[in-house]
Amino acid sequence: MNITNHDIECVFQLPSENPITGICRVISELGISVNTMVEIGVASGNSIQQWRHFLPETIIHGIDPWIIDDHYNPDLPDVGFCTELGTTQAEADALYASVIEKFSADTRIIIHRGRSTEHNIPPPIDLVYIDGSHDHEAVLTDIRTYLPRIREGGLLCGHDMGVPGVTAAVLETIGTNGVLLPAFVWITCV
Ligand SMILES: C[S@@+](CC[C@H](N)C(=O)[O-])C[C@H]1O[C@@H](n2cnc3c(N)ncnc32)[C@H](O)[C@@H]1O
């Protein structure tokens, strides 16, 4: 299947659903067992809370540097800007501390502070969700780094298809094998 710009526009016109809900619907419909997953880009941990709700037994690795740098620059709308991070390093540090506190009682949520490429979560991984830097090179790197670590039959997916860097990276890599879901989600079975 080839994803075209027309497909992307059509999917974006579908009634929106929460990104994680949509992915979990696919997991359920395909009967995929998710023992271990990785989320790249945690921010406040909202999506990790949703993964935990739908996947109560899964080991969830969340990776985020909680750092203010050019990959999250409000003046670069093509890259994207995560407002939850704040605008100062002190705010980003406070957000990291709140995430650690939020998940402290759940031993199957493992938070890694650093860039996605700095943490080597060993295979086999059942599901990787890419929602980190939306810079073209960063998304390409995330896809190329994590795709080989996903077991056969697992899922690679991500958020914000439609942000130019994300769209280009997905089309360059998994485009011919991917499917789009509402809420700007792209997903492929490995
Ligand atoms: C859109 S937010 C994530 C939102 C979160 N997934 C949710 O839905 O609640 C993007 C996050 O990616 C993080 N990020 C930026 N570059 C990253 C990298 N190289 N590796 C991992 N995370 C990164 C940012 O610090 C920011 O917190």
The ligand as a Gaussian input file, in Angstrom:
#p B3LYP/6-31G(d) Opt

LIG

0 1
 C        5.043000      15.966000      21.732000
 S        5.954000      15.779000      23.219000
 C        5.513000      14.144000      23.732000
 C        4.083000      14.049000      24.184000
 C        3.715000      12.736000      24.825000
 N        4.021000      11.591000      23.981000
 C        2.215000      12.719000      25.119000
 O        1.448000      12.480000      24.175000
 O        1.834000      13.000000      26.267000
 C        7.558000      15.542000      22.583000
 C        8.627000      15.201000      23.622000
 O        9.741000      14.682000      22.904000
 C       10.896000      14.983000      23.616000
 N       12.082000      14.808000      22.769000
 C       12.686000      15.721000      21.976000
 N       13.773000      15.181000      21.390000
 C       13.834000      13.891000      21.816000
 C       14.738000      12.805000      21.584000
 N       15.801000      12.949000      20.760000
 N       14.515000      11.624000      22.183000
 C       13.446000      11.470000      23.018000
 N       12.561000      12.460000      23.280000
 C       12.747000      13.646000      22.690000
 C       10.666000      16.404000      24.106000
 O       11.488000      16.674000      25.239000
 C        9.164000      16.379000      24.443000
 O        8.950000      16.151000      25.804000

